[in-house]
Amino acid sequence: MPPKNTPATRWCPPEEEALVRFLHEHRSEASGGAGNFKQQTFNQLVAAVAPYRKDGSPEKTAAQCKTKWKLVRRISHSISYHIVLIVPDI
């Protein structure tokens, strides 16, 4: 949890798309295929996301990229789980 005086990181849709696209392209670097990337991958991700940020917004850090990825992955797993419950033949 960020310190109370630190504003929450805001991501615009193009940044989120760049994050997912970059990590998908580098999925072979994830440990054990579970989506656990090394710190080096998140360091590289900073540069991949930077061109998509809105004017005046701060550059994302590797730590912020890692936190965002954990959230996206958790949402994805939750959606997949519920799809299987609704349509078990998938």
C-alpha positions in Angstrom: 0.0 0.0 0.0 1.5 3.4 -0.9 2.1 5.9 1.8 -0.9 8.1 2.6 0.7 11.2 1.1 1.4 9.5 -2.3 -1.4 9.9 -4.9 -2.6 6.7 -6.6 -1.0 5.9 -9.9 -3.3 6.6 -12.8 -3.1 4.5 -16.0 -4.7 5.5 -19.2 -6.1 2.8 -21.5 -3.2 3.1 -24.1 -0.7 2.6 -21.2 -2.5 -0.5 -20.0 -2.6 -1.9 -23.5 1.1 -1.3 -23.9 1.8 -3.1 -20.6 -0.3 -6.1 -21.6 1.1 -6.2 -25.1 4.7 -5.9 -23.9 4.4 -8.7 -21.3 2.6 -10.9 -23.8 5.5 -10.5 -26.2 7.9 -11.3 -23.4 5.9 -14.2 -21.9 8.8 -16.6 -22.5 10.7 -14.7 -19.8 8.1 -15.4 -17.1 9.1 -17.9 -14.5 7.3 -21.2 -14.9 4.7 -19.8 -17.3 2.8 -18.3 -14.3 3.2 -14.7 -15.3 5.9 -14.1 -12.8 8.4 -11.8 -14.5 11.9 -10.9 -13.3 12.7 -7.3 -12.3 14.6 -6.8 -15.5 11.5 -7.3 -17.5 9.6 -4.6 -15.5 12.6 -2.3 -15.9 12.3 -2.7 -19.7 8.6 -2.3 -19.5 9.0 1.3 -18.2 10.4 2.4 -21.6 7.7 0.5 -23.5 4.9 2.2 -21.6 6.4 5.7 -21.6 5.3 6.8 -25.1 1.7 6.2 -24.2 1.4 8.4 -21.1 -0.7 11.5 -21.2 0.9 14.9 -21.2 1.8 16.1 -17.7 1.5 12.7 -16.1 4.6 11.3 -14.4 6.5 8.4 -16.0 5.7 5.0 -14.6 8.3 3.2 -12.5 9.2 -0.5 -12.6 7.5 -0.9 -9.3 4.3 0.7 -10.5 4.4 -1.5 -13.7 4.8 -4.6 -11.5 1.9 -3.6 -9.3 -0.3 -2.9 -12.3 0.6 -6.3 -13.8 -0.4 -8.1 -10.6 -3.8 -6.4 -10.7 -4.4 -7.2 -14.4 -3.3 -10.8 -13.8 -5.6 -11.1 -10.8 -8.6 -9.7 -12.8 -7.8 -12.0 -15.7 -7.7 -15.1 -13.5 -10.9 -14.1 -11.9 -12.7 -13.7 -15.2 -11.3 -17.0 -16.5 -12.5 -18.7 -13.3 -16.0 -17.3 -13.7 -16.2 -18.2 -17.4 -15.4 -21.8 -16.5 -18.2 -21.8 -13.9 -20.7 -20.4 -16.4 -19.6 -22.4 -19.4 -17.8 -25.5 -18.2 -17.1 -27.0 -21.6 -14.6 -24.3 -22.6 
